Amino acid sequence: MIQIEAIHIEEFRGIRTLNLTLGSKSFVIHGPNGSGKSGVVDAIDFALTGNIARLAGAGTGGLSVLKHGPHVYHRDDPASATVSLTVRDTDTGHLAVLTRNVKTAGKFTLQPDTPEIRKAVEHAQEHPELTLSRREIIKYIVAEPGKRAQEVQALLQLDLLDDLRKLLKTAQSKTSADESKAKAEVAASEEAMRRHLDLPSLLPGEITTEINKRRSALGLDLFESVTLVTELNAGVEVEAAQATFDKDSAIRDIQALVDRLADTTALINSLDQLKAILDELHADATNLVLIRQRALVDAGLLLVSEPACPLCDKEWADMDALVAHLTQKLARSREAAELQRRVLAAAAVVSQELAGVGELIRSARPHSVSMGSPELPHQLQSWYDALHSSAARLGTLDGAAEEQIALAASPLSLPAGTDIAGGLATLMAALKAKPDQSAAAAARAYLTIAQERWSRLRLARATHSNALTAQTTANIVYQTYCSAADEALAALYDTVEADFSRYYRQINSDDESAFKAELEPSTGKLDLLVDFYGLGMFPPAAYHSEGHQDGMGVCIYLALIKHLLGDDFRFAILDDVVMSVDSNHRRQFCVLLKEQFPNVQFIITTHDEIWARQMQSSGLITKNARARFHGWTVAGGPTFEQGGEVWNRITTDLVNDDVSSAAHKLRRYLEAQMCDLAEAIGAQMRFRVDARYELGEVLSAVKGRHGALLKKAANAANSWNDAGAKQQIAELQKMRSEALLAQEGETWAINALVHYNEWATMTKADFEPVLDAWRKFLDLFTCSNSTCESLIHVIYQAEQESSLRCDCDTYHLNLHGK
């Protein structure tokens, strides 16, 4: 894996020229919205992959890296848009420069190009999930179980699992449909055979009796028993077999169709059931819209990254309200989808009824050709086609709604302007008036037709047997695969579940220290239930706030990435993700990243400066591991400075003889720094509900608390008779006395200059001692190790003050006496 040492960007996206030094350490880029922070994320994405995720996906039609990757001033010169990353191989420590330009986005160069470095870079390129944006968090938490499973498996690079499951599911559905179709053909074939034999059922003994009667009349050998392979017309002369008319069988075929015309009870009942469900569906005019929009809303929910709809650009008051609206819409669409399923199930019953009528028409039509009126065969064919077309349209939601209305008016879809009932009556009369056949002719015709229908039945049963075997096999394979996959995923998710719960507990230790989660895979789905204050396990969106849900999203992402990469998890980009963690728990989030992932380089963007300071004061980043973006222009790109060194900015003001601006910056910095120090060492102040504390008030509390802690450390050292600690504390107390003396003598200058008074004018030479005094004062609370430079803070054990220390332990005072 790689980590980033430095970034160089030229004419890329909104950036003209930019250089950042990251030093393979965690780094924060902060500034107001629209200041150009996202350009850095896009640049890293492009350098590693050759693509820009922000220009891909739903809602980005017409956008491309080649056309829209270069700065707008260089949109016709893609070769000028380049990004270079100085990367470090985490295994060998070797450095290389990875360079890519937009014109040849598919290629990159490495200098030096060693096998070790190339392997590390390619490893990073295989994991685009190392960049997490705000809009991606919700897909792990509020998504439907099926969608959540897809997203989680995609992150874990287990897409093949779900792809194979879908393939097997498709095979299962296809074989199930084939089996249903084959089963219907068996039923139709049996009905035609039963009707021809004039038997109530197709029992082998009864079939054998009826067949042998006709064979006896022809002097043919009789069968001991009839089976599917028996040739019922064996021995019948070929010439005689051409006469395939059987008067009695023909009459039964026509009578069956006449009876169905007269009795439409089953069809009307199925139509009534369909109408009832359709009425339920249409009772809410939005149901059809929700069904059609379901996939679109699902995609839109994953694209939300700002308080504006990603589908129509409508602006919202806040992003949480938009997410809640889309989530509610998706939930309602699930209810509408269930109604759709019920409609199609009821429509299938109607379709089966129509298919049964069509089968009767199919048997009757040949008789109409030879003995019916000239129009009747054409009318029967038109009727059959109409029924077949209606049955096909019933397979869709819109078709079912249309056909229900049409069939309600004419249940059997009789062609307009025809008198099929009259034509069948005339045909029946003609059949009955036809002279009876001789016994021999009738027997030959009977056996010939019986063989035709027996062959059809034999083929239908064989086809159904094969279809049933295929369906059974597909079901077994699908169920076995799902069971094995779920078992393997359950073991995987147990690990992820444990880490996820632990991370979330650490962030929310103040109120959800007993939090637990359950990830339960089942047949392509992944259910997520979380504890809510010990009152039960619920979906995350049931009771937790959006802020807590987003915190869960970050935690589950970290747990998944840790499982995926293990010790190779050394680099990640969190693009405006930390804003998802509610403000009360952000410091704990910093501690989580620092303690659980000490070897990971996190590149973090945020528009919250207080949050950026918390990352520094917690020790997640050093003071120089910050880039502050102030603003952006088309011509100049972002205005920024690297490092939290306010002293450099103040020095610049002094060089320009702008003492008032220097004093203003110093005061603002001290106001922020004193608040961080107060929290770090546990300074006590009078509570204000608006949290608007004056600098002097916080400063006094910090100094008092610091003195008390040094005194407590001295007492502890004395109790343990620790000579080294006693000497260290004595030196710290001396430094404190000198720093306080200088600081207290110069405090007035800041107020006098910020709140300008005409009598208070001060030169650069006058202000420099003030600056020096405050720097020495702040040094009392900062680790002297240049690789650490964190603020000192109190460590508690069992709610008791245990030590005062920095992050690297260079500064460490024991507070616990003997």
C-alpha positions, 0 to 999 in steps of 0.5 A: 500500500502507499501513503502520500508524501506530497501533491503537486497539481496544475490546471486541474479542475478548479486549481491553477497551481497547488503544492501540499506537503503531507509527509505520509501523515494524516492531513486535514484540508479545511475552508468554507464551501466553494473554496476549492477543497474538493479539487484536491480530492478529485486530483488524488482520485484522478492520479490513482485511477485516471477517473474522477468519481465526481464526474461519473454515475447517475446525473453526470451525463455528458461529463467526462474527464477529458472535457471537464478535468482541465481547468476551464481556461485550459479546457482545450488543452488537456495535456496541461492538466497534470497531477503528481503524487509523491508516494511512499511504499509502506513496506519498503519506505521507498519514494516515487513520483506518480504523474498523470495528465488528462490528455493521456488519463489512461496512463501514468508514469512512476519515477523511479519505476521499481517493481515494489513501488508499482505493486504498491500503487497498483494495490491502491488503484484496486481499492477506490473504496479508500475514498469515502464521501458524505453521500456514500455513508447512508448506503450502508445504514438507511439502504434497503437490506438488498441494496445494503448487501450489494454496497457492502459486498462491493466494498469488500470486493465480493461482488461476484458473490451477489452476481453469482447469486443473481445468475442462479436466481435467474436460472431458478426463475427461468426453470420455474417458469418453464415448469409452470408452462410445461405443467399447463401443457400437461393439463391441456393435453390430459383434458383433450385426451380425457374428452376424446376418450369420454372418460372422467379421468385417465386411469390406465385400466380405463384407457386400456378398456376403451382402446381395446374396444376399438381394436377388437372391432378392427380385429387387432391385437389387444393390449394387456395395459396401456402405457405412455410408450404404447402406440394406440393405433398400432396395426391400423392400415395406413390408408384407413388412418387418413380418415381421422374424423370421430363424430362422438369426439368432435361433438364432445370438443364442441360441447366443451367450448359451448359449455365454457361460453355459457359458464364464465363464473370462474373467469368473472370471479378471478376478474373481480379479485383482480379489480379489487386489488387494482382498486386498492392500488389506484386508491392512492394516485401516487402508487403508480408514480412511486412504482415507476420512480422506485429505482430512480429514488433509490439511486438518488438517495445514494447521490445526496451530498448537499441540501439539493436534490441530485435528480432535479436540483431543487434546494432544501433547507438542509440535507437531513430533511432531503434524506428523510424525504427520499427515505420515506418515499422509498418506504412508501414505494415498497408498499406500492411494490407489494400491491404490484406483486398482488396485482400480477399474481391475480392477473396470472389467474385470469390469464390461466382462465383465458388460456383454458378457453384458448385450448378449447378453441384450438380443439374445436377449430379443425371441426369448423373447417370441415363442417362449419360455416365459412366464417366460423374458422376465421372467427375462432382464430380471431377469438383465439388470437384475442385471448392469447394477446390478452393473456400476454398483456396481463403480465405487466401492471399497465396491461393488467389494468387495461385488460381488467377494464376490457374483460369486465365489459367482455369477459371472453373477449369475443370478436365484435360483430360475430355470432360465435355461439350461433356458429357453434350451435350450427356446427353442433347440429351439423355434426349430430346430423352427420350419418353414423360411421360404420363400426370399423371406420369409427374405430379407425378414426377413434384410434388415430385421434387417440394416438395423436392426443396420446403422443401430445400427452407423452411429449408434454409429460416428458417435457414437464418431467425434464422441466421439473428436474431442471427446476428441482436442480436449480432450486437445490443449487440456489438454496445450497449456494445461498446457504453456504454464502450466508454461512460464510458471510455470517462469519465475516459479518460477525467480525465486522459487527464486533468492530463496528459496535466497538467503534460506535461505542467509543465515539458515543461513550457518554450515552451509548456505552452498551451499544451493539449491532447485528448484521444478518445476511440472508439470500442476497440481503443484509439486515442491520439492527442496532441497540437503542439505549437497551430498549431493543434492537431496531433498524438504524432509522427507527429512533436514532437521529440522522447524526447518529446514523451517519456516525454509524455509517462511518464506523461500519465503513471503517470496520469493513475496510479494516476487514478487507485490507487488514494491515494493508489499510494505511491510507484513506480519504474522508471527504467531508465525512467527519461533518456527519458525526454530531458535534458532541462526539467529534473529539472522540471520533478523532481519538478513535481514528488515532487509537484504532488506526495509528498507522493509517494516513487519513486525508480529511476535508471539512468546512468546519474550522473548529473541527479542524482544530479539534483534530490537531488538539486531539493529536490526530494531526500535527499543527503543520498537517493542515491546509486552510483554504480561504476562498476561490476565484476562476482566474486564481484558483483556491487561496490557501496556506499550509500549516496551523502556524498563525505565527507566520501570518502574524509575522507577515502582518508585522513585516507590512507594519500592520500591527492591528491585524497582527493583534487581531489574529493573535487574539482570535488564535488565543480564543480558540487555543484557550478553549482547546486547552480548557477542554484538554486539561479540564479547566473549570469555568462558570457555566454559560448556556450560550457558551460565549466565554471571554478570553480573560475568563478562559485564560484565568481558568487555564492558568489556575488549572495548570498550576493545580496540576503541576502542584498535584504532580509535585505531590505525587513525585514527593510521595514516590520520592521520584527525584527525576520527576521532582527535578522535571516539575521544578523546571516546569514550574520555573518556566511557568513563572517566567512565562506568566510574568511576561504574558500578564505584562503584555495582555493589555496590548491585544485589547488596546489594538483590537478595540482600537483607541486613538491613544493606543498606537504601537509599533512593530518593535512594541508588539514583538515582545507581546508576541514572544510572551504569548508564544512562551506561554503556549509552549507550556502546554505543547509537547517539545517533540517536533514530530508530536507538538500535541497539547498536553491533556489529562488522562483519567483512569476509573474517573480519577486523574492519572497523568498529564501527558502529550500524545507521544509521552515525551511530556508525562507527569504522574498525578497519582500519589502513593 
